[in-house]
Amino acid sequence: MDDEIAPPNAPQHSAECAMTMSPCRVGVPAQQSSPGKAPAPQVREQEELATKKRKEHKNKDAGRCRVGLLAHQFLLAKRRWWASTPTLPWSLLALLFAFAAGCTSNSGGLPTIDVPIGSRTFQLEVAKTPPDREKGLMERDSMPADHGMLFVFDKEEPLNFWMKNTRFSLDIIYLDHNDKVVSIHQMQKYDLTDVSSDFPAQFAIELNLGATNAAGIHVGDVVAIPKSATAP
């Protein structure tokens, strides 16, 4: 069978295309760059575009690094500020809370007087009304060592105290209308046993347990109670 003869107008592959083993457009030889010859304009444009993109990415990375560094420095500065400056305000706030708690739990809002008892001076809250005398030191957690409570009654008569709802033990001093000590007793917390004055008394002073021994007060001693505290 005779070989097919290509039509006269059929495109021909150039020998150069076949030698380069590369695809080329039909009828157009592939472009080959000779050594030392400048690249084609299209290749130059592609290289310039790639270089431009690399620079843009590099600038973005550098910007992100600068932002991250600034954020890190800001956080470090903020941490140092909180570690140093809040010390005084927070300490002061804690002190105010402690003071408020102490006023709420350990003070009944009663008037106070300073009274020398033996070798020491005590700040005594004055309970003169029946509700104040009945409440006394109940439901308090503690009392400062140099504090106490003075109970003032209308007349001299035998008195009895107990420790209902009282959370800490006490000393009690009974005094007559001349401020002379007629008896001293110790009372244990929550004890519902009546503790008698033994003799007629018009005043009673409650102190922390052991305070009477520490102050050196005894039966027969006189405690100078200010008249302003005993006035009606």
Stockholm file with secondary structure:
# STOCKHOLM 1.0

chainA/1-232         MDDEIAPPNAPQHSAECAMTMSPCRVGVPAQQSSPGKAPAPQVREQEELATKKRKEHKNKDAGRCRVGLLAHQFLLAKRRWWASTPTLPWSLLALLFAFAAGCTSNSGGLPTIDVPIGSRTFQLEVAKTPPDREKGLMERDSMPADHGMLFVFDKEEPLNFWMKNTRFSLDIIYLDHNDKVVSIHQMQKYDLTDVSSDFPAQFAIELNLGATNAAGIHVGDVVAIPKSATAP
#=GR chainA/1-232 SS CCCCCCCTTCCCCCHHHHHHTSCCCTTSCCCCCCTTCCCCHHHHHHHHHHHHHHHHHHHHHHHHHHHHHHHHHHHHHHHHHHHHTTHHHHHHHHHHHHHHHHHHHHCCSCCEEEEEETTEEEEEEEECSHHHHHHTTTTCSCCCTTEEEEEEEEEEECCEECCTTCCSCEEEEEECTTSBEEEEEEECTTCCSCEECSSCEEEEEEEETTHHHHHTCCTTCBCCCCHHHHCC
#=GC SS_cons         CCCCCCCTTCCCCCHHHHHHTSCCCTTSCCCCCCTTCCCCHHHHHHHHHHHHHHHHHHHHHHHHHHHHHHHHHHHHHHHHHHHHTTHHHHHHHHHHHHHHHHHHHHCCSCCEEEEEETTEEEEEEEECSHHHHHHTTTTCSCCCTTEEEEEEEEEEECCEECCTTCCSCEEEEEECTTSBEEEEEEECTTCCSCEECSSCEEEEEEEETTHHHHHTCCTTCBCCCCHHHHCC
//
